[in-house]
């Protein structure tokens, strides 16, 4: 089992930046694809960014060029650097690890990001 804890959310003005972190603990098998999702009020949860077990990154069109996903395997951490934030980025952001060998998904509890002046 993997436990995930997100941090770094908060209130930021439009055009500002935030860095989200996801720290993992527990028993690890893997390999893992690691992702950030978000869910805005009244909307479905959507995939924001993924870094594959091989290091390939993919982004939702809405965040390309503004968000960057990185990982530190030694520290068992995945970060999401968010720049040029817009009000439409307001959501609860969730960390997700997908165990490719066992088809398990692990989720964090979420961290609130609010972009507002």
Buried (B, 14 or more C-beta within 10 A) or exposed (E): EBBBEBEBBEEBEEEBEBBBBBBBEEEEEBEBBBBBBBBBEEEEBEEBBBBBBEEEEBBBEEBEEBBBBBBEEEEBBBBBBBBEBBEEBBBBBBBBBBBBEEEEEBBBEBBEBBBEE
